[in-house]
C-alpha cells in the first residue's frame, strides 16, 4: 500500500524533470488506512462505512473551524494523530480522516504485510475505546452495548 509519486514536473530543454518525490502517510509509519484493510476485509469495511465512526471527521467539521483547529478535538476524529505516521492534517494525510480500523485495532502495516492475526488487535478492549470515549466526553458510554455497533450489520 506504499505509494510514490512526484509533487511536480518541469519541462527543461524538451526533457521532463521531476521534482522532489512525495509519499503518502503509510511510508512514515505503520498506519495504512481503511482502504488497505478493505483489501482483505471488504465486508467489514463496507459495514464500518455505515457507522458514525466513518463520518467522525465530517461530524467535527460540521461543528465549525474552531473545532478543526483544536488538536484536543481532532485527535479523536482521526487515526493516530499523536503517533509517528498518523494523521497530520487534511492536506497531507487525508486517508487517515475518520475513526478507522486502526484507531481500535492498532497500526495495520505489519498485519497487511504478513496477514498474521497476531500482528493486529483482533478484539479491542474497553481501554481502546476509552481513549476518546472518556467519562468527561461521553458519560453514558457503555462498552458492552456500543462495541456491538462498531461494525454495522
C-alpha positions in Angstrom: 0.0 0.0 0.0 3.0 2.3 -0.1 2.6 4.9 -2.9 5.2 7.0 -4.6 4.7 9.9 -6.9 6.1 13.3 -7.8 4.9 16.6 -6.5 5.5 18.4 -9.8 7.5 18.2 -13.0 9.1 20.8 -15.2 10.0 20.7 -18.9 13.6 21.7 -19.4 15.1 21.5 -22.9 12.4 19.0 -24.0 13.1 16.7 -21.1 10.6 16.2 -18.3 12.5 16.7 -15.0 10.6 15.5 -11.9 10.9 17.4 -8.7 11.0 16.0 -5.1 9.2 12.7 -4.7 6.3 12.5 -2.3 4.9 9.6 -0.4 1.6 9.0 1.4 1.3 8.8 5.2 1.9 5.0 5.1 5.6 5.4 4.3 6.3 7.3 7.5 4.9 4.8 10.0 2.8 1.8 10.5 -0.7 3.2 9.7 -2.2 2.2 6.3 -5.8 3.5 6.4 -9.1 1.6 5.9 -8.6 1.0 2.2 -5.7 -1.3 2.9 -7.8 -3.1 5.4 -10.6 -3.4 2.8 -8.3 -5.4 0.5 -8.9 -8.5 2.7 -11.7 -7.4 4.9 -14.1 -5.8 2.4 -17.3 -6.8 4.1 -16.2 -5.4 7.4 -15.0 -2.1 5.9 -18.3 -1.7 4.0 -20.2 -2.3 7.2 -17.9 0.3 9.0 -18.7 2.9 6.4 -22.3 2.9 7.6 -21.3 3.8 11.2 -20.8 7.2 12.9 -17.1 6.4 13.2 -16.7 6.5 9.5 -18.1 10.1 9.4 -16.4 11.3 12.6 -14.2 13.8 10.9 -17.1 15.3 8.9 -19.1 15.5 12.1 -16.4 17.5 13.7 -16.0 19.7 10.7 -19.8 20.4 10.8 -19.2 21.9 14.3 -17.0 24.7 12.9 -13.5 25.8 12.1 -12.7 26.2 15.8 -13.1 22.5 16.4 -11.0 21.6 13.4 -8.2 23.8 14.8 -8.3 22.2 18.2 -5.9 19.3 18.5 -7.8 18.0 21.5 -10.9 17.6 19.4 -9.3 16.4 16.2 -7.3 13.6 17.8 -10.4 11.6 18.5 -11.8 12.0 14.9 -8.8 10.7 13.0 -6.3 7.9 13.0 -3.3 8.1 15.4 -2.8 11.9 15.4 -0.2 11.7 18.1 1.7 8.7 16.7 4.5 8.7 14.1 2.9 8.0 10.8 -0.5 9.0 12.0 -2.8 11.8 10.9 -1.0 15.2 10.3 -3.6 17.3 8.6 -6.3 17.1 5.8 -3.9 18.0 3.0 -1.0 15.7 4.0 -2.9 12.7 5.3 -6.5 12.7 4.1 -6.5 8.9 4.0 -6.4 8.9 7.8 -9.6 11.0 8.4 -12.3 9.5 10.5 -12.3 6.8 13.2 -11.0 4.0 11.1 -9.9 0.4 11.8 -6.5 1.3 13.2 -8.0 3.6 15.9 -9.3 0.4 17.6 -7.2 -2.4 16.2 -3.8 -0.6 16.1 -1.4 0.0 13.3 -2.1 -2.2 10.3 1.1 -2.2 8.2 2.7 -5.3 9.7 -0.6 -7.2 9.6 -1.2 -6.2 6.0 2.2 -7.5 5.0 2.1 -10.8 7.0 -1.7 -11.4 7.2 -0.9 -12.9 10.6 -3.7 -12.3 13.1 -1.2 -11.9 15.9 0.0 -8.7 14.2 -3.2 -6.8 14.9 -5.6 -6.4 17.9 -8.5 -8.7 16.8 -10.8 -7.8 19.7 -10.0 -4.3 21.1 -10.9 -3.9 24.8 -12.7 -1.1 26.6 -9.4 0.7 27.2 -9.1 1.3 23.4 -12.5 3.0 23.3 -11.8 5.0 26.4 -9.0 6.9 24.8 -11.7 9.0 23.2 -14.9 8.0 24.9 -13.8 9.4 28.3 -16.2 9.8 31.2 -16.0 13.6 30.6 -16.7 13.4 26.9 -19.1 10.5 26.8 -20.6 9.9 30.3 -23.2 7.5 29.1 -20.7 5.3 27.1 -21.5 1.6 27.7 -18.8 -0.6 26.1 -20.9 -3.7 26.1 -23.7 -2.0 24.1 -21.6 0.3 21.9 -19.0 -2.3 20.9 -21.8 -4.2 19.2 -22.5 -1.2 17.0 -18.9 -0.5 15.7 -19.4 -2.7 12.6 -22.9 -2.1 11.3 -24.7 -5.2 10.1 
